[in-house]
Amino acid sequence: MGHFLIRDAEIGGARVDLRIAGERVAALGSGLEPGPREQVIEAAGGALVPGLHDHHLHLLAWAAALGSLRCGPPDVRDEAALAALLRDAARSAGPKAWLRGVAYHESVAGELERSRLDAFVAEAPVRIQHRGGALWMLNSEACRRLGLDSGADAPGVERDAAGVATGRLFRLDAWLRERLGREALPDLAPVGAALARYGVTGVTDATPALERPALDALAGAAASAALPQRLVLLGAPAAGVSFGIGPHKLLLDEHALPPLDELAERIAAVHRGARPVAVHCVTRAELVLALAAFDAAGVLAGDRVEHASVAPPELVEWIARLQLAVVTQPGFVRSRGDDYLREVAAQDRPWLYRCAGFTAAGIALGAGTDAPFGEPDPWLAMQAAVDRKSAAGATLGAGESLSPERALALFTTPAEAPGGAPRRITAGALADLCLLDRPWARARDALTSGAVAATFRAGRLIYARAPLV
């Protein structure tokens, strides 16, 4: 375990030294002298804050996305660029290799189906994931290899009036992996290293219904310190894993919503096992159904809503009455705000990815990045929570702005209580720490001025499960 002495760090506005022994903060004070086995870290007045916890992301999907073609903005913005990207990749990989794309959005080339993709690449199998994560789009060669034209089927395979597969698959990640022969899971080390650079010492993986190969891959990465972060899983079984087990993830899709009594019984069944639930709600209809189901089933401490993407005042009041927590993604204001201003109904725009509205109602509010479907940098999400600016500079929900301190707290509350009291750096606390490259006043200015992307990255991860300075 690590033994460190961090000298001249700013904690709560004061300059102090801090000693770490094993997993804990051993002492804070002035003029601490290094012991014989201690590694000395000179903070030079940089702010030392609790290590960040990303309350909602998808580790394996992010790792896979790092090795995939980026098929949407800002990397690809039009049909010609998408066609060129796929053709170049097909020439390099050869006709037998699958091409895997991610982050597609309709602003590039409209809705994609097999014939559209065939016009770009016909000889090699192509699968492209929509940036929302729920939809895969395949060309004809991919459909053929998956057996969609010769009897293979599953709920979620879209077919036309003649029964022919369109190449569009909804919520079929597990089915797709099985049909592909359970291709090797991606290396998680680059994800762990990226999180460490952002100062993230813990994550909650929000992928539902994780299968044994995925659980084994996560366990292996944690054991080897390829993933040095502390892990909480929403998609893990209730027992038999070595990670923190979070609320049980329930996924709602507006195009196929379950009956109210069915959803209420699913919630009640999880509660009977003394486990809370986390319900995915990205539309107004999904949120209404979820809240009605909580009303019917009852609420257990730890129950929460994931995303709450569209939350008008009457639904905020309902969430508050039920005493549910919310884990939202303010980073989407920045990365998708310009699309929202074009595509989202005017009556819903003020209520997108709210922040101040939730906190004013007394709702416990935590945040995640939703990586890889959102930008993985939590500091950019904090910036968006403060300035509410899109990538093009448009304002989305100005009244939802948080102070920099409150934005930081979105990522420093405990893994088991997003939106609870932020963790503090005290003697005896877990030494999960993030050292910034400047005092808090300058970091605060960066978050307020919008200079995060250009000049400010979270400093160094001091300690998670292994020393990574």
MOCOR-V237096 format. One record per residue. N is the residue number from 1. RES is the residue in three letters. SS is DSSP state (H for helix, E for strand, L for the rest). PHI is phi in radians with two decimals (none if undefined). Layout:
N_RES_SS_PHI ; N_RES_SS_PHI
//
This chain:
1_MET_L_none ; 2_GLY_L_-1.39 ; 3_HIS_E_-2.28 ; 4_PHE_E_-2.28 ; 5_LEU_E_-2.18 ; 6_ILE_E_-1.71 ; 7_ARG_E_-1.86 ; 8_ASP_E_1.03 ; 9_ALA_E_-1.73 ; 10_GLU_E_-1.65 ; 11_ILE_E_-2.24 ; 12_GLY_L_1.07 ; 13_GLY_L_1.55 ; 14_ALA_E_-1.91 ; 15_ARG_E_-1.62 ; 16_VAL_E_-2.46 ; 17_ASP_E_-1.83 ; 18_LEU_E_-2.50 ; 19_ARG_E_-1.89 ; 20_ILE_E_-2.01 ; 21_ALA_E_-2.28 ; 22_GLY_L_1.15 ; 23_GLU_L_-1.64 ; 24_ARG_E_-2.14 ; 25_VAL_E_-1.32 ; 26_ALA_E_-1.58 ; 27_ALA_E_-2.85 ; 28_LEU_E_-2.25 ; 29_GLY_E_3.02 ; 30_SER_L_-1.92 ; 31_GLY_L_1.24 ; 32_LEU_L_-1.16 ; 33_GLU_L_-1.74 ; 34_PRO_L_-1.22 ; 35_GLY_L_-1.46 ; 36_PRO_L_-1.15 ; 37_ARG_L_-1.91 ; 38_GLU_L_-1.57 ; 39_GLN_E_-1.51 ; 40_VAL_E_-1.66 ; 41_ILE_E_-2.07 ; 42_GLU_E_-1.56 ; 43_ALA_L_-1.42 ; 44_ALA_L_0.94 ; 45_GLY_L_1.46 ; 46_GLY_L_-1.18 ; 47_ALA_E_-1.23 ; 48_LEU_E_-1.87 ; 49_VAL_E_-2.15 ; 50_PRO_E_-0.99 ; 51_GLY_L_-0.97 ; 52_LEU_E_-1.30 ; 53_HIS_E_-2.10 ; 54_ASP_E_-1.48 ; 55_HIS_E_-1.42 ; 56_HIS_E_-2.86 ; 57_LEU_E_-2.67 ; 58_HIS_L_-2.39 ; 59_LEU_H_-1.15 ; 60_LEU_H_-1.21 ; 61_ALA_H_-1.12 ; 62_TRP_H_-1.13 ; 63_ALA_H_-1.05 ; 64_ALA_H_-1.16 ; 65_ALA_H_-1.12 ; 66_LEU_H_-1.10 ; 67_GLY_L_-1.80 ; 68_SER_L_-2.01 ; 69_LEU_E_-1.36 ; 70_ARG_E_-1.44 ; 71_CYS_L_-1.88 ; 72_GLY_L_-2.36 ; 73_PRO_L_-1.06 ; 74_PRO_L_-1.53 ; 75_ASP_L_-1.23 ; 76_VAL_L_-2.27 ; 77_ARG_L_-2.09 ; 78_ASP_L_-2.60 ; 79_GLU_H_-1.10 ; 80_ALA_H_-1.09 ; 81_ALA_H_-1.17 ; 82_LEU_H_-1.13 ; 83_ALA_H_-1.05 ; 84_ALA_H_-1.12 ; 85_LEU_H_-1.07 ; 86_LEU_H_-1.19 ; 87_ARG_H_-1.16 ; 88_ASP_H_-1.12 ; 89_ALA_H_-1.15 ; 90_ALA_H_-1.13 ; 91_ARG_H_-1.11 ; 92_SER_H_-1.28 ; 93_ALA_H_-1.49 ; 94_GLY_L_1.62 ; 95_PRO_L_-1.23 ; 96_LYS_L_-1.54 ; 97_ALA_L_-1.46 ; 98_TRP_L_-1.24 ; 99_LEU_E_-1.80 ; 100_ARG_E_-2.04 ; 101_GLY_E_-1.99 ; 102_VAL_E_-2.42 ; 103_ALA_E_1.19 ; 104_TYR_E_-1.26 ; 105_HIS_L_-2.40 ; 106_GLU_H_-1.07 ; 107_SER_H_-1.12 ; 108_VAL_H_-1.33 ; 109_ALA_H_-2.63 ; 110_GLY_L_1.29 ; 111_GLU_L_-1.29 ; 112_LEU_L_-1.79 ; 113_GLU_L_-2.48 ; 114_ARG_H_-1.05 ; 115_SER_H_-1.19 ; 116_ARG_H_-1.10 ; 117_LEU_H_-1.23 ; 118_ASP_H_-1.03 ; 119_ALA_H_-1.16 ; 120_PHE_H_-1.53 ; 121_VAL_L_-2.51 ; 122_ALA_L_-1.90 ; 123_GLU_L_-1.45 ; 124_ALA_L_-1.86 ; 125_PRO_L_-1.26 ; 126_VAL_E_-2.19 ; 127_ARG_E_-2.33 ; 128_ILE_E_-2.22 ; 129_GLN_E_-1.66 ; 130_HIS_E_-1.17 ; 131_ARG_L_-1.11 ; 132_GLY_L_-1.31 ; 133_GLY_L_1.59 ; 134_ALA_L_-1.55 ; 135_LEU_E_-2.14 ; 136_TRP_E_-1.91 ; 137_MET_E_-2.13 ; 138_LEU_E_-2.07 ; 139_ASN_L_-1.52 ; 140_SER_H_-1.16 ; 141_GLU_H_-1.12 ; 142_ALA_H_-1.15 ; 143_CYS_H_-1.03 ; 144_ARG_H_-1.11 ; 145_ARG_H_-1.16 ; 146_LEU_L_-1.47 ; 147_GLY_L_1.41 ; 148_LEU_L_-1.19 ; 149_ASP_L_-1.70 ; 150_SER_L_-2.41 ; 151_GLY_L_1.94 ; 152_ALA_L_-1.19 ; 153_ASP_L_-2.77 ; 154_ALA_L_-2.93 ; 155_PRO_L_-1.02 ; 156_GLY_L_1.91 ; 157_VAL_E_-1.44 ; 158_GLU_E_-1.38 ; 159_ARG_E_-2.27 ; 160_ASP_L_-1.44 ; 161_ALA_L_-1.06 ; 162_ALA_L_-1.55 ; 163_GLY_L_1.50 ; 164_VAL_L_-1.53 ; 165_ALA_E_-1.07 ; 166_THR_E_-1.45 ; 167_GLY_E_1.59 ; 168_ARG_E_-1.91 ; 169_LEU_E_-2.06 ; 170_PHE_E_-1.89 ; 171_ARG_L_0.93 ; 172_LEU_L_-2.15 ; 173_ASP_H_-1.04 ; 174_ALA_H_-1.13 ; 175_TRP_H_-1.07 ; 176_LEU_H_-1.11 ; 177_ARG_H_-1.06 ; 178_GLU_H_-1.14 ; 179_ARG_H_-1.16 ; 180_LEU_L_-1.46 ; 181_GLY_L_1.47 ; 182_ARG_L_0.86 ; 183_GLU_L_-0.96 ; 184_ALA_L_-0.98 ; 185_LEU_L_-1.27 ; 186_PRO_L_-1.31 ; 187_ASP_L_-1.22 ; 188_LEU_L_-1.59 ; 189_ALA_H_-1.06 ; 190_PRO_H_-1.07 ; 191_VAL_H_-1.20 ; 192_GLY_H_-1.04 ; 193_ALA_H_-1.18 ; 194_ALA_H_-1.12 ; 195_LEU_H_-1.07 ; 196_ALA_H_-1.09 ; 197_ARG_H_-1.10 ; 198_TYR_L_-1.44 ; 199_GLY_L_1.47 ; 200_VAL_E_-1.58 ; 201_THR_E_-1.85 ; 202_GLY_E_-2.70 ; 203_VAL_E_-2.47 ; 204_THR_E_-1.95 ; 205_ASP_E_-1.41 ; 206_ALA_L_-1.73 ; 207_THR_L_-1.21 ; 208_PRO_L_-1.34 ; 209_ALA_L_0.86 ; 210_LEU_L_-1.13 ; 211_GLU_L_-1.54 ; 212_ARG_H_-0.98 ; 213_PRO_H_-1.03 ; 214_ALA_H_-1.17 ; 215_LEU_H_-1.08 ; 216_ASP_H_-1.17 ; 217_ALA_H_-1.12 ; 218_LEU_H_-1.15 ; 219_ALA_H_-1.11 ; 220_GLY_H_-1.12 ; 221_ALA_H_-1.16 ; 222_ALA_H_-1.21 ; 223_ALA_H_-1.12 ; 224_SER_L_-1.52 ; 225_ALA_L_1.20 ; 226_ALA_L_-1.07 ; 227_LEU_L_-1.96 ; 228_PRO_L_-1.35 ; 229_GLN_L_-1.27 ; 230_ARG_E_-1.27 ; 231_LEU_E_-1.97 ; 232_VAL_E_-2.18 ; 233_LEU_E_-2.07 ; 234_LEU_L_-1.44 ; 235_GLY_L_-1.74 ; 236_ALA_L_-1.46 ; 237_PRO_L_-1.14 ; 238_ALA_L_-1.20 ; 239_ALA_L_-2.67 ; 240_GLY_L_1.56 ; 241_VAL_L_-2.23 ; 242_SER_L_-1.71 ; 243_PHE_L_-1.86 ; 244_GLY_E_-1.17 ; 245_ILE_E_-1.85 ; 246_GLY_L_-1.56 ; 247_PRO_L_-0.99 ; 248_HIS_E_-1.31 ; 249_LYS_E_-1.40 ; 250_LEU_E_-2.03 ; 251_LEU_E_-1.82 ; 252_LEU_L_-1.99 ; 253_ASP_L_-2.20 ; 254_GLU_H_-1.03 ; 255_HIS_H_-1.32 ; 256_ALA_H_-2.59 ; 257_LEU_L_-1.30 ; 258_PRO_L_-1.33 ; 259_PRO_L_-1.05 ; 260_LEU_H_-0.98 ; 261_ASP_H_-1.14 ; 262_GLU_H_-1.18 ; 263_LEU_H_-1.13 ; 264_ALA_H_-1.06 ; 265_GLU_H_-1.20 ; 266_ARG_H_-1.09 ; 267_ILE_H_-1.10 ; 268_ALA_H_-1.08 ; 269_ALA_H_-1.14 ; 270_VAL_H_-1.14 ; 271_HIS_H_-1.05 ; 272_ARG_H_-1.12 ; 273_GLY_L_-1.59 ; 274_ALA_L_1.13 ; 275_ARG_L_-2.06 ; 276_PRO_L_-1.28 ; 277_VAL_E_-2.17 ; 278_ALA_E_-2.19 ; 279_VAL_E_-1.83 ; 280_HIS_E_-1.31 ; 281_CYS_E_-2.41 ; 282_VAL_L_-1.92 ; 283_THR_L_-2.21 ; 284_ARG_H_-1.07 ; 285_ALA_H_-1.11 ; 286_GLU_H_-1.08 ; 287_LEU_H_-1.17 ; 288_VAL_H_-1.06 ; 289_LEU_H_-1.08 ; 290_ALA_H_-1.08 ; 291_LEU_H_-1.17 ; 292_ALA_H_-1.10 ; 293_ALA_H_-1.19 ; 294_PHE_H_-1.12 ; 295_ASP_H_-1.02 ; 296_ALA_H_-1.33 ; 297_ALA_H_-1.55 ; 298_GLY_L_1.61 ; 299_VAL_L_-2.01 ; 300_LEU_L_-1.90 ; 301_ALA_L_-0.92 ; 302_GLY_L_1.77 ; 303_ASP_L_-1.08 ; 304_ARG_E_-2.68 ; 305_VAL_E_-1.90 ; 306_GLU_E_-1.58 ; 307_HIS_E_1.45 ; 308_ALA_L_0.79 ; 309_SER_L_-1.08 ; 310_VAL_E_-2.15 ; 311_ALA_L_-2.36 ; 312_PRO_L_-1.15 ; 313_PRO_H_-0.95 ; 314_GLU_H_-1.15 ; 315_LEU_H_-1.40 ; 316_VAL_H_-1.06 ; 317_GLU_H_-1.08 ; 318_TRP_H_-1.15 ; 319_ILE_H_-1.02 ; 320_ALA_H_-1.11 ; 321_ARG_H_-1.10 ; 322_LEU_H_-1.37 ; 323_GLN_L_1.05 ; 324_LEU_L_-1.52 ; 325_ALA_E_-1.52 ; 326_VAL_E_-2.22 ; 327_VAL_E_-2.02 ; 328_THR_E_-2.03 ; 329_GLN_L_-2.33 ; 330_PRO_L_-1.10 ; 331_GLY_H_-1.04 ; 332_PHE_H_-1.18 ; 333_VAL_H_-1.03 ; 334_ARG_H_-1.33 ; 335_SER_H_-1.39 ; 336_ARG_H_-2.16 ; 337_GLY_H_-1.00 ; 338_ASP_H_-1.17 ; 339_ASP_H_-1.17 ; 340_TYR_H_-1.04 ; 341_LEU_H_-1.14 ; 342_ARG_H_-1.53 ; 343_GLU_H_-1.88 ; 344_VAL_L_-1.50 ; 345_ALA_L_-0.98 ; 346_ALA_H_-0.97 ; 347_GLN_H_-1.22 ; 348_ASP_H_-1.69 ; 349_ARG_H_-1.02 ; 350_PRO_L_-1.15 ; 351_TRP_L_-1.91 ; 352_LEU_E_-1.46 ; 353_TYR_L_0.74 ; 354_ARG_L_-1.19 ; 355_CYS_L_-2.27 ; 356_ALA_H_-1.05 ; 357_GLY_H_-1.08 ; 358_PHE_H_-1.22 ; 359_THR_H_-1.16 ; 360_ALA_H_-1.12 ; 361_ALA_L_-1.48 ; 362_GLY_L_1.40 ; 363_ILE_L_-1.50 ; 364_ALA_L_-1.14 ; 365_LEU_E_-2.20 ; 366_GLY_E_-2.05 ; 367_ALA_E_-2.45 ; 368_GLY_L_-2.41 ; 369_THR_L_-1.69 ; 370_ASP_L_1.08 ; 371_ALA_L_-0.95 ; 372_PRO_L_-1.57 ; 373_PHE_L_-1.38 ; 374_GLY_L_-2.17 ; 375_GLU_L_-1.06 ; 376_PRO_L_-1.36 ; 377_ASP_L_-1.42 ; 378_PRO_H_-1.16 ; 379_TRP_H_-1.21 ; 380_LEU_H_-1.21 ; 381_ALA_H_-1.13 ; 382_MET_H_-1.09 ; 383_GLN_H_-1.01 ; 384_ALA_H_-1.14 ; 385_ALA_H_-1.16 ; 386_VAL_H_-1.50 ; 387_ASP_H_-1.71 ; 388_ARG_L_0.97 ; 389_LYS_E_-1.80 ; 390_SER_L_-1.35 ; 391_ALA_L_-1.05 ; 392_ALA_L_-1.56 ; 393_GLY_L_1.66 ; 394_ALA_L_-1.33 ; 395_THR_E_-1.64 ; 396_LEU_L_-2.21 ; 397_GLY_L_1.20 ; 398_ALA_H_-0.99 ; 399_GLY_H_-1.25 ; 400_GLU_H_-1.65 ; 401_SER_L_-1.16 ; 402_LEU_L_-1.90 ; 403_SER_L_-1.22 ; 404_PRO_H_-0.99 ; 405_GLU_H_-1.12 ; 406_ARG_H_-1.22 ; 407_ALA_H_-1.14 ; 408_LEU_H_-1.07 ; 409_ALA_H_-1.09 ; 410_LEU_L_-1.00 ; 411_PHE_L_-1.98 ; 412_THR_L_-2.10 ; 413_THR_E_-1.39 ; 414_PRO_L_-1.09 ; 415_ALA_L_-1.00 ; 416_GLU_L_-1.46 ; 417_ALA_L_-2.51 ; 418_PRO_L_-1.01 ; 419_GLY_L_1.54 ; 420_GLY_L_-1.38 ; 421_ALA_L_-1.20 ; 422_PRO_E_-1.00 ; 423_ARG_L_-1.12 ; 424_ARG_L_-2.11 ; 425_ILE_L_-1.62 ; 426_THR_L_-2.42 ; 427_ALA_L_-1.02 ; 428_GLY_L_1.66 ; 429_ALA_L_-1.29 ; 430_LEU_E_-1.01 ; 431_ALA_L_-1.52 ; 432_ASP_L_-1.73 ; 433_LEU_E_-2.31 ; 434_CYS_E_-2.22 ; 435_LEU_E_-1.72 ; 436_LEU_L_-1.45 ; 437_ASP_L_-1.58 ; 438_ARG_L_-2.81 ; 439_PRO_L_-1.08 ; 440_TRP_H_-1.06 ; 441_ALA_H_-1.03 ; 442_ARG_H_-1.30 ; 443_ALA_H_-1.12 ; 444_ARG_H_-1.05 ; 445_ASP_H_-1.07 ; 446_ALA_H_-1.12 ; 447_LEU_H_-1.15 ; 448_THR_H_-1.34 ; 449_SER_H_-1.53 ; 450_GLY_L_1.44 ; 451_ALA_L_-1.58 ; 452_VAL_H_-1.04 ; 453_ALA_H_-1.07 ; 454_ALA_H_-1.50 ; 455_THR_H_-2.25 ; 456_PHE_L_-2.20 ; 457_ARG_L_-2.12 ; 458_ALA_L_-0.91 ; 459_GLY_L_-1.27 ; 460_ARG_E_-1.96 ; 461_LEU_E_-1.32 ; 462_ILE_E_-1.43 ; 463_TYR_E_-2.79 ; 464_ALA_L_-2.19 ; 465_ARG_L_-2.07 ; 466_ALA_L_-2.66 ; 467_PRO_E_-1.19 ; 468_LEU_L_-2.33 ; 469_VAL_L_-1.45
//
